[in-house]
Amino acid sequence: MMRPEYPRPSLVREKWRNLNGEWDFLIDNGCSGKERRFYENADFNMKINVPFAPETKLSGIENTDFMKSVWYKKTFSLSKTDFSGRIILHFGAVDYLAEVWINGISAGTHKGGYTPFSFDITSLCKEGANTVVVNAFDDTKDPFQPSGKQSQQYANFGCLYTRTTGIWQTVWLEFVPDVYLKKLKLTPDVDNEKLYILATFNKECKETFSAEALLNGKSVAFTEYKVSGKSTETYLDIKNPSLWSLDSPVLYDLKLKIGSDEALAYFGMRKVALNGYAIEINNKPVFQRLVLDQGFYPDGVYTAPTDDDLKNDIILSKKAGFNGARLHMKIFEPRLIYWADKLGYLLWGEYPNWGLDTDRPAALLGMLSEWVEELERDYNSPAIVGWCPFNELGSAHRMADILETVYDVTKAIDPFRPVIDTSGYIHSKKTDIYDVHDYEQDPVKFAEHYETLVNGNGERFKNPKEMSQYADQPFFVSEFGGTWWKCDDTESSGWGYGKAPENVEEFYSRYEGLVDALLSNPKMCAFCYTQLTDVMQECNGIYSFWRKAKFDTERICAINSKKAAIEK
């Protein structure tokens, strides 16, 4: 079984079945599979290991050419007892446009390559053998399809890498009662010692709903009442809460019931707020020492080979003195979010907007629904402390409406976390934090870029693009460094930012100078170093692509861990 662990830690049920493993597979080069009714009968001439995309070594296919249309098929068996309620088929992520058939009948479609979706397939199934067929259409060159860092050329180049087509996260069945909890929104209120709960059900109902919070197995709060409708809103009093923090990432369990449906969630009592130039966690300024994490793996590309690999990336980052990451240009697997919650690690949720032509208003239709799905999926995570829907956009005037619309939608769904409208080159009039990307390698020149924030003389540093007004927000250098240093002896070529240091001592000197310039600035709230690991041809990580240490991580940790001016 590939990736056997429960795929949705934020809402757990006991009755489920993992469908990962070997599936039948075929490549539909002519994109004619629907016309030829592949969902009924086709020559599936290959085998693939789900949930790994066909471009990956772990899939068993390893075809890195463009594949606009691919097909999957698997047979699964159901017993009579499986029909006691509803049968839900879940997909963690399928890139890009997916359609699913059960026993030759379409169960539905989903657009978006990064977010989960599900179908109630009860009426399409039968006792005994059932067949699921999936078609994924993926055109990376489509200007209305966001593809993140997936290469739009045949080969990798620059900071664009091997593509991901089709299924790349776990596929699973879930067995639930006729009435069940479908969505859950949890909002902690640290100051008033409450947890607000918004629960949404699969249909209108009149049932008893209950919620119980537990800490270390001991009940600390409980509510129970009759509901009438498709949703309910309530709260639990969490007296003298144990707060979630970097040093003590306390998580409460949350037992939920609606009728006969039982599910287990978790939450952290954590507050994020902006105060002056600082980002505060639980009313205390915390300088965010972040690292850029692109979430690529040598054998799995977008998909971590194992759950331990997701956990280990966080452990490696913390070992080097980083307290969080920008989840860069990719919506990561839910279990990465879970491990950040468990281990005490700050995250910025981002969206893979590259590939999307944001100069054209129709681009909004290509990303907004999926961005909302991401916000809903990860809203409950205490580790996520901010959102950033766009990265490094170009011309400004034509996209201002898109930026501000997405900002407004984000704040409507989540008014409690800061939002950066777009990271890097430009900003609209709506951004909670002002950020820049600065790959200057000379520490002296780098420090000079931000002196005006302190002394008020001259214009503060900005990337050379229009529409970049600074309104005295907290300042965040969200990409810097990226210093070129060879990965290991197995890599013959690659690139990084600036001239590579002559020796490792020059690297440490450069790194410390860049970091010190940011930590010592009293109007700087965060930094993000590029990057955690090398990615294919991009050789500027603290670790190699294979997660081998390139430097003395204790020395890097000591530099990163110096007290920041904003924390004093």
C-alpha positions as CSV (number, residue, x, y, z in Angstrom):
1,M,0.0,0.0,0.0
2,M,1.3,3.4,-1.0
3,R,0.8,6.2,1.5
4,P,-1.4,4.1,3.9
5,E,-1.9,6.8,6.6
6,Y,-5.3,8.5,7.1
7,P,-5.2,11.4,4.6
8,R,-7.4,14.0,6.4
9,P,-6.2,14.5,10.0
10,S,-8.4,17.5,10.5
11,L,-11.6,15.4,10.6
12,V,-11.1,11.7,11.3
13,R,-13.6,8.8,11.1
14,E,-13.1,5.1,11.8
15,K,-14.8,3.6,8.7
16,W,-12.7,4.3,5.7
17,R,-10.7,2.4,3.0
18,N,-7.6,3.4,1.2
19,L,-7.6,3.0,-2.5
20,N,-4.0,3.8,-3.1
21,G,-1.8,1.2,-4.8
22,E,-1.8,-0.4,-8.2
23,W,-4.3,1.0,-10.7
24,D,-4.7,0.4,-14.5
25,F,-3.5,3.4,-16.5
26,L,-3.3,4.7,-20.0
27,I,-2.2,7.9,-21.8
28,D,-4.8,9.4,-24.1
29,N,-2.5,11.4,-26.5
30,G,-5.4,12.4,-28.7
31,C,-7.6,13.5,-25.8
32,S,-10.4,11.4,-27.5
33,G,-11.1,9.1,-24.5
34,K,-14.5,10.5,-23.7
35,E,-15.6,10.3,-27.3
36,R,-14.4,6.7,-27.4
37,R,-16.1,6.0,-24.1
38,F,-13.0,4.9,-22.2
39,Y,-15.0,5.0,-19.0
40,E,-16.9,1.9,-20.3
41,N,-14.3,-0.1,-22.1
42,A,-10.6,0.7,-23.0
43,D,-7.3,-1.0,-23.2
44,F,-5.6,0.1,-20.1
45,N,-2.1,-1.0,-21.1
46,M,-0.1,0.1,-18.1
47,K,0.0,-0.1,-14.4
48,I,0.5,2.9,-12.1
49,N,1.2,3.2,-8.3
50,V,-1.3,5.8,-7.0
51,P,-1.0,8.4,-5.5
52,F,2.2,9.1,-7.5
53,A,1.9,11.1,-10.7
54,P,3.0,9.3,-13.9
55,E,6.0,11.7,-14.2
56,T,7.5,10.2,-11.0
57,K,9.8,7.3,-10.5
58,L,7.6,6.0,-7.7
59,S,4.6,5.7,-10.0
60,G,6.3,3.1,-12.1
61,I,5.7,5.1,-15.3
62,E,8.3,8.0,-15.2
63,N,7.0,9.6,-18.4
64,T,8.1,13.3,-18.2
65,D,6.7,14.4,-21.5
66,F,3.5,16.4,-21.8
67,M,0.4,14.3,-21.1
68,K,-2.8,16.3,-21.7
69,S,-5.1,13.4,-20.9
70,V,-4.6,10.3,-18.7
71,W,-7.0,7.6,-17.5
72,Y,-7.1,5.5,-14.4
73,K,-9.2,2.4,-13.5
74,K,-9.5,0.3,-10.4
75,T,-11.9,-2.3,-9.1
76,F,-13.0,-2.3,-5.5
77,S,-15.4,-4.5,-3.6
78,L,-18.3,-3.5,-1.3
79,S,-20.2,-5.7,1.1
80,K,-23.9,-5.4,2.2
81,T,-22.9,-3.7,5.4
82,D,-21.1,-0.9,3.4
83,F,-24.6,0.2,2.3
84,S,-25.9,1.0,5.8
85,G,-25.4,4.7,5.1
86,R,-23.6,6.8,2.4
87,I,-20.5,5.9,0.5
88,I,-18.2,8.8,-0.2
89,L,-15.3,8.7,-2.7
90,H,-12.5,11.2,-1.8
91,F,-9.6,12.5,-3.9
92,G,-6.9,14.5,-2.2
93,A,-5.9,16.2,-5.4
94,V,-6.0,15.5,-9.2
95,D,-4.3,17.8,-11.6
96,Y,-6.1,19.4,-13.3
97,L,-9.7,18.8,-14.6
98,A,-11.0,15.5,-13.3
99,E,-14.1,13.5,-14.2
100,V,-15.0,10.3,-12.3
101,W,-17.2,7.4,-13.4
102,I,-18.5,4.6,-11.2
103,N,-19.6,1.5,-13.1
104,G,-19.7,3.5,-16.3
105,I,-21.8,6.4,-14.9
106,S,-20.4,9.8,-14.3
107,A,-20.2,10.7,-10.6
108,G,-19.1,14.3,-11.3
109,T,-16.2,16.6,-12.2
110,H,-13.8,18.9,-10.4
111,K,-11.6,21.8,-11.6
112,G,-8.3,22.5,-9.8
113,G,-5.2,20.5,-9.5
114,Y,-4.4,21.1,-5.8
115,T,-7.5,20.8,-3.6
116,P,-9.6,17.9,-2.4
117,F,-13.0,16.9,-3.7
118,S,-15.5,14.1,-3.1
119,F,-18.6,12.5,-4.5
120,D,-21.5,10.5,-2.9
121,I,-21.4,7.4,-5.0
122,T,-23.9,5.3,-3.0
123,S,-26.5,5.2,-5.8
124,L,-23.9,4.2,-8.4
125,C,-22.5,1.3,-6.5
126,K,-23.6,-2.3,-6.0
127,E,-22.8,-5.1,-3.7
128,G,-19.6,-7.0,-4.9
129,A,-17.2,-5.6,-7.5
130,N,-17.3,-2.0,-8.6
131,T,-15.2,-0.1,-11.0
132,V,-14.0,3.5,-10.7
133,V,-12.5,5.3,-13.8
134,V,-10.8,8.7,-13.6
135,N,-9.9,11.0,-16.4
136,A,-7.5,13.9,-15.8
137,F,-7.1,16.6,-18.4
138,D,-4.0,18.7,-17.8
139,D,-2.8,21.5,-20.2
140,T,0.1,23.2,-18.4
141,K,0.3,25.7,-21.3
142,D,-3.2,26.9,-20.9
143,P,-3.1,30.6,-19.8
144,F,-6.1,30.0,-17.6
145,Q,-4.7,27.0,-15.8
146,P,-2.6,27.7,-12.7
147,S,0.4,25.3,-12.6
148,G,2.8,26.8,-10.1
149,K,6.4,25.7,-10.7
150,Q,5.5,23.1,-13.3
151,S,7.6,23.6,-16.4
152,Q,5.8,24.8,-19.5
153,Q,8.7,23.5,-21.6
154,Y,9.6,19.9,-22.2
155,A,12.6,20.0,-19.9
156,N,13.1,21.7,-16.6
157,F,14.7,25.2,-16.7
158,G,15.3,28.1,-14.3
159,C,13.0,27.6,-11.3
160,L,10.5,25.5,-13.2
161,Y,10.5,21.8,-12.6
162,T,9.0,18.4,-13.6
163,R,5.3,18.5,-14.1
164,T,2.6,16.6,-12.2
165,T,-0.4,15.1,-14.1
166,G,-3.4,13.4,-12.7
167,I,-3.8,11.8,-9.3
168,W,-1.1,12.9,-6.8
169,Q,-2.7,12.5,-3.4
170,T,-4.6,9.7,-1.7
171,V,-7.8,8.3,-3.1
172,W,-10.1,6.8,-0.4
173,L,-13.6,5.6,0.5
174,E,-15.4,6.8,3.6
175,F,-18.5,5.2,5.0
176,V,-20.9,7.6,6.8
177,P,-24.5,7.6,8.1
178,D,-27.3,9.2,6.1
179,V,-26.7,12.5,8.0
180,Y,-23.1,13.4,8.5
181,L,-20.8,16.3,9.2
182,K,-19.5,17.7,5.9
183,K,-17.6,20.8,6.9
184,L,-16.1,22.2,10.0
185,K,-14.9,25.7,10.8
186,L,-13.1,26.3,14.1
187,T,-12.1,29.8,15.3
188,P,-10.2,30.1,18.6
189,D,-10.7,33.2,20.7
190,V,-7.7,33.3,23.1
191,D,-8.6,36.6,24.8
192,N,-12.2,35.5,25.7
193,E,-11.3,31.8,26.2
194,K,-13.7,30.4,23.7
195,L,-13.7,28.1,20.6
196,Y,-16.3,29.0,18.0
197,I,-17.7,26.2,15.9
198,L,-19.5,26.3,12.6
199,A,-20.6,22.8,11.5
200,T,-22.2,22.1,8.1
201,F,-24.0,18.9,7.4
202,N,-24.6,17.1,4.1
203,K,-28.3,17.9,4.1
204,E,-31.1,19.5,6.1
205,C,-31.7,17.6,9.2
206,K,-33.3,17.5,12.7
207,E,-30.8,15.8,14.9
208,T,-28.8,16.1,18.1
209,F,-25.5,17.8,17.7
210,S,-22.7,17.7,20.3
211,A,-19.1,18.9,20.7
212,E,-16.7,18.0,23.4
213,A,-13.2,19.4,23.8
214,L,-10.5,17.3,25.5
215,L,-7.0,17.9,26.6
216,N,-4.7,15.0,27.2
217,G,-7.8,12.8,27.3
218,K,-9.7,14.8,29.9
219,S,-12.9,16.6,29.0
220,V,-12.7,20.4,29.4
221,A,-15.8,21.6,27.6
222,F,-19.1,20.1,26.3
223,T,-22.2,21.2,24.5
224,E,-25.2,19.3,23.2
225,Y,-28.5,20.5,21.6
226,K,-31.0,19.9,18.9
227,V,-30.3,21.3,15.4
228,S,-32.7,22.0,12.6
229,G,-31.2,22.8,9.2
230,K,-28.1,22.3,7.3
231,S,-25.6,24.0,9.6
232,T,-25.2,25.2,13.2
233,E,-23.0,27.6,15.0
234,T,-22.0,27.4,18.7
235,Y,-19.0,27.8,21.0
236,L,-17.2,26.0,23.8
237,D,-15.8,27.8,26.9
238,I,-12.1,26.8,27.0
239,K,-11.2,28.1,30.5
240,N,-7.5,28.9,31.3
241,P,-6.5,27.6,27.8
242,S,-3.2,26.0,27.2
243,L,-2.0,28.0,24.2
244,W,-0.6,26.7,21.0
245,S,2.9,28.2,20.4
246,L,6.2,27.4,18.8
247,D,7.7,26.2,22.1
248,S,4.5,24.4,23.2
249,P,2.3,23.4,20.4
250,V,-0.7,22.2,22.5
251,L,-3.5,20.6,20.6
252,Y,-7.0,19.9,21.9
253,D,-9.1,17.0,20.7
254,L,-12.6,17.7,19.6
255,K,-15.2,15.0,19.5
256,L,-18.2,15.8,17.3
257,K,-21.5,14.1,16.8
258,I,-24.5,14.7,14.6
259,G,-27.1,12.0,14.9
260,S,-25.2,8.8,14.6
261,D,-22.2,10.3,12.8
262,E,-19.1,10.6,15.0
263,A,-15.9,12.4,14.0
264,L,-12.7,13.5,15.7
265,A,-11.0,16.9,15.0
266,Y,-8.4,18.9,16.8
267,F,-7.7,22.6,17.4
268,G,-5.1,24.9,18.9
269,M,-5.8,28.0,21.1
270,R,-3.7,30.5,19.1
271,K,-4.1,34.1,18.2
272,V,-2.4,36.0,15.3
273,A,-2.5,39.8,15.2
274,L,-0.6,42.7,13.8
275,N,0.6,45.3,16.3
276,G,2.6,48.2,14.9
277,Y,5.3,46.6,12.9
278,A,5.2,43.2,14.6
279,I,3.3,40.0,13.9
280,E,2.1,38.8,17.3
281,I,1.4,35.2,18.4
282,N,-0.8,35.1,21.5
283,N,-0.2,38.9,22.1
284,K,3.6,38.6,21.9
285,P,5.8,39.7,19.0
286,V,7.4,36.7,17.2
287,F,9.8,37.3,14.4
288,Q,9.1,34.9,11.7
289,R,12.3,33.2,10.6
290,L,10.9,31.4,7.6
291,V,12.3,29.3,4.8
292,L,11.0,28.8,1.3
293,D,9.6,25.3,0.9
294,Q,8.6,24.3,-2.6
295,G,7.5,20.8,-1.7
296,F,9.3,18.7,-4.4
297,Y,10.8,15.3,-3.9
298,P,13.4,13.4,-6.1
299,D,11.3,10.3,-6.5
300,G,7.8,11.6,-5.9
301,V,7.9,15.2,-7.3
302,Y,4.8,16.8,-5.8
303,T,4.0,13.8,-3.6
304,A,6.2,12.9,-0.5
305,P,7.3,9.3,-0.7
306,T,6.1,8.7,2.9
307,D,4.3,10.5,5.7
308,D,7.7,10.6,7.6
309,D,9.2,12.6,4.7
310,L,6.6,15.3,5.3
311,K,7.4,15.3,9.0
312,N,11.2,15.2,8.4
313,D,11.2,18.3,6.3
314,I,9.8,20.3,9.2
315,I,12.3,18.7,11.6
316,L,15.2,19.6,9.2
317,S,14.0,23.2,9.0
318,K,13.7,23.6,12.7
319,K,17.1,22.0,13.2
320,A,18.5,24.9,11.1
321,G,16.8,27.5,13.3
322,F,13.8,28.3,11.1
323,N,10.4,28.5,12.9
324,G,8.2,28.2,9.8
325,A,7.9,28.2,6.0
326,R,6.3,29.8,3.0
327,L,4.5,26.9,1.4
328,H,5.6,28.2,-1.9
329,M,3.6,28.0,-5.1
330,K,1.9,24.8,-4.2
331,I,-1.0,23.7,-1.9
332,F,0.7,21.1,0.2
333,E,-0.7,17.8,1.4
334,P,-3.0,18.0,4.4
335,R,-0.6,15.9,6.5
336,L,2.2,18.4,6.1
337,I,-0.2,21.0,7.7
338,Y,-0.9,18.4,10.4
339,W,2.8,17.9,11.3
340,A,3.3,21.6,11.5
341,D,0.4,21.8,13.9
342,K,1.9,18.9,16.0
343,L,5.5,20.2,15.9
344,G,5.0,23.9,16.4
345,Y,5.9,25.4,13.0
346,L,4.5,28.5,11.4
347,L,3.1,28.3,7.8
348,W,2.0,30.8,5.1
349,G,-0.6,29.3,2.8
350,E,0.0,30.2,-0.8
351,Y,-1.5,29.5,-4.2
352,P,0.3,28.2,-7.4
353,N,-0.7,31.2,-9.6
354,W,2.2,30.9,-12.1
355,G,0.9,29.8,-15.5
356,L,-2.2,31.9,-15.0
357,D,-2.4,35.0,-17.2
358,T,-3.5,37.6,-14.5
359,D,-3.4,40.4,-17.1
360,R,-6.7,39.0,-18.2
361,P,-9.8,39.4,-16.0
362,A,-10.9,35.8,-16.8
363,A,-8.0,34.6,-14.8
364,L,-10.1,35.1,-11.7
365,L,-12.4,32.2,-12.9
366,G,-9.3,30.0,-13.2
367,M,-8.3,30.3,-9.6
368,L,-10.9,31.8,-7.2
369,S,-12.9,28.7,-6.5
370,E,-9.8,26.6,-5.8
371,W,-8.4,29.3,-3.6
372,V,-11.6,29.3,-1.6
373,E,-11.3,25.5,-1.3
374,E,-7.8,25.9,0.1
375,L,-8.9,28.5,2.6
376,E,-11.7,26.2,3.8
377,R,-9.5,23.1,3.9
378,D,-6.8,24.6,6.1
379,Y,-8.7,27.3,8.0
380,N,-8.6,25.3,11.3
381,S,-4.8,24.9,11.4
382,P,-3.1,26.8,14.2
383,A,0.2,26.6,12.3
384,I,-1.1,28.7,9.4
385,V,-0.6,32.4,10.3
386,G,-1.1,34.1,7.0
387,W,-2.3,33.8,3.4
388,C,-0.8,34.8,0.1
389,P,-2.8,34.0,-3.1
390,F,-0.3,35.4,-5.7
391,N,3.5,35.5,-6.2
392,E,5.6,37.8,-8.4
393,L,3.1,39.3,-10.7
394,G,4.1,41.5,-13.6
395,S,2.3,44.6,-15.0
396,A,0.1,46.1,-12.3
397,H,-2.7,48.3,-13.5
398,R,-4.7,45.5,-15.3
399,M,-4.5,43.1,-12.4
400,A,-5.4,45.5,-9.6
401,D,-9.1,44.4,-9.6
402,I,-8.1,40.8,-9.4
403,L,-5.7,41.3,-6.5
404,E,-8.2,43.4,-4.5
405,T,-11.1,41.0,-5.3
406,V,-9.1,38.0,-4.1
407,Y,-8.0,39.9,-1.0
408,D,-11.6,40.8,-0.1
409,V,-12.8,37.2,-0.6
410,T,-9.9,36.0,1.6
411,K,-10.7,38.4,4.4
412,A,-14.4,37.6,4.2
413,I,-13.6,33.9,4.8
414,D,-10.8,34.5,7.3
415,P,-10.7,38.0,8.9
416,F,-8.3,36.8,11.6
417,R,-5.1,36.1,9.7
418,P,-3.0,38.7,7.8
419,V,-3.1,38.6,4.0
420,I,-0.4,39.6,1.5
421,D,-2.1,40.4,-1.7
422,T,0.8,39.3,-3.9
423,S,4.3,38.4,-2.8
424,G,7.3,40.2,-4.3
425,Y,7.3,42.8,-7.0
426,I,4.1,44.8,-6.6
427,H,1.3,45.5,-4.2
428,S,-2.2,46.9,-4.6
429,K,-3.8,49.2,-2.1
430,K,-5.0,46.2,-0.1
431,T,-2.3,44.2,1.7
432,D,-1.9,43.8,5.4
433,I,1.9,43.3,5.2
434,Y,4.3,44.8,2.8
435,D,6.8,42.3,1.4
436,V,9.7,42.4,-1.1
437,H,12.0,39.9,-2.8
438,D,15.7,40.9,-2.6
439,Y,18.5,38.7,-3.8
440,E,21.3,41.2,-3.3
441,Q,24.3,39.1,-2.1
442,D,26.5,41.8,-0.6
443,P,25.4,42.1,3.1
444,V,26.5,45.7,3.3
445,K,24.4,46.8,0.2
446,F,21.6,44.5,1.4
447,A,21.4,46.3,4.8
448,E,21.4,49.7,3.1
449,H,18.2,48.8,1.3
450,Y,16.3,48.8,4.7
451,E,18.1,51.6,6.6
452,T,15.4,54.1,5.5
453,L,12.8,52.1,7.4
454,V,14.6,53.2,10.6
455,N,16.0,56.7,9.8
456,G,13.2,57.8,7.5
457,N,15.6,59.3,4.9
458,G,14.9,58.5,1.3
459,E,12.5,55.9,-0.1
460,R,12.4,52.4,1.3
461,F,13.5,49.5,-0.8
462,K,11.0,48.2,-3.4
463,N,11.2,45.9,-6.3
464,P,11.3,47.9,-9.6
465,K,7.7,47.6,-10.6
466,E,4.7,49.9,-10.6
467,M,1.8,50.0,-8.1
468,S,4.0,49.4,-5.0
469,Q,2.9,52.0,-2.5
470,Y,4.1,51.5,1.1
471,A,1.5,52.4,3.7
472,D,3.6,51.9,6.9
473,Q,2.7,48.2,7.3
474,P,4.9,45.6,8.9
475,F,7.8,44.9,6.5
476,F,8.7,41.4,5.4
477,V,11.6,40.4,3.1
478,S,9.9,37.2,1.9
479,E,12.6,36.0,-0.4
480,F,16.3,36.6,0.0
481,G,19.6,34.8,-0.1
482,G,19.2,31.9,-2.4
483,T,23.0,31.7,-2.4
484,W,24.5,29.3,-4.9
485,W,26.2,26.3,-3.4
486,K,26.7,23.0,-5.0
487,C,24.4,20.2,-3.8
488,D,26.6,17.1,-3.7
489,D,28.9,15.1,-6.0
490,T,26.0,13.6,-7.9
491,E,25.0,16.9,-9.5
492,S,27.1,18.2,-12.4
493,S,25.3,21.5,-13.0
494,G,22.9,23.9,-11.5
495,W,22.3,27.5,-10.5
496,G,21.7,29.8,-7.6
497,Y,21.5,33.5,-7.0
498,G,24.6,35.7,-7.3
499,K,28.2,34.5,-7.5
500,A,28.9,31.3,-5.6
501,P,31.1,31.8,-2.5
502,E,34.7,30.8,-3.0
503,N,34.5,28.6,0.1
504,V,32.1,27.5,2.9
505,E,33.4,30.2,5.3
506,E,32.5,32.9,2.8
507,F,29.0,31.3,2.6
508,Y,28.6,31.6,6.4
509,S,29.9,35.2,6.4
510,R,27.5,36.1,3.7
511,Y,24.6,34.3,5.3
512,E,25.1,35.9,8.7
513,G,25.4,39.4,7.2
514,L,22.2,39.0,5.3
515,V,20.3,37.6,8.3
516,D,21.7,40.1,10.8
517,A,20.6,43.0,8.6
518,L,17.0,41.8,8.9
519,L,16.9,40.7,12.5
520,S,18.4,44.0,13.7
521,N,15.9,46.1,11.9
522,P,13.1,47.2,14.3
523,K,10.5,47.6,11.6
524,M,11.1,44.1,10.1
525,C,8.6,41.5,11.1
526,A,9.8,38.4,9.2
527,F,12.2,37.0,6.7
528,C,12.1,34.0,4.3
529,Y,15.3,32.5,3.1
530,T,15.5,30.8,-0.3
531,Q,15.3,27.8,0.3
532,L,15.0,24.7,2.5
533,T,16.3,22.2,-0.1
534,D,17.8,22.3,-3.6
535,V,15.1,21.5,-6.2
536,M,16.4,19.7,-9.3
537,Q,18.6,22.2,-11.1
538,E,18.2,25.0,-8.5
539,C,21.2,24.6,-6.1
540,N,20.6,27.1,-3.3
541,G,19.1,25.0,-0.4
542,I,20.3,24.6,3.1
543,Y,19.9,20.9,2.3
544,S,20.4,19.0,-0.9
545,F,17.4,17.7,-2.9
546,W,18.0,14.3,-1.2
547,R,17.7,16.1,2.2
548,K,21.5,15.8,3.0
549,A,23.0,18.6,5.1
550,K,25.1,21.0,2.9
551,F,26.3,23.1,5.8
552,D,26.8,22.9,9.6
553,T,23.2,23.2,10.6
554,E,24.1,24.1,14.2
555,R,26.0,27.1,12.9
556,I,23.1,28.1,10.6
557,C,20.7,27.7,13.6
558,A,22.8,29.9,15.8
559,I,22.7,32.7,13.2
560,N,18.9,32.4,12.7
561,S,18.2,32.2,16.4
562,K,19.6,35.6,17.4
563,K,17.1,37.8,19.1
564,A,15.3,40.1,16.6
565,A,14.9,43.8,17.3
566,I,11.1,43.5,17.1
567,E,11.2,40.8,19.8
568,K,13.1,43.0,22.3
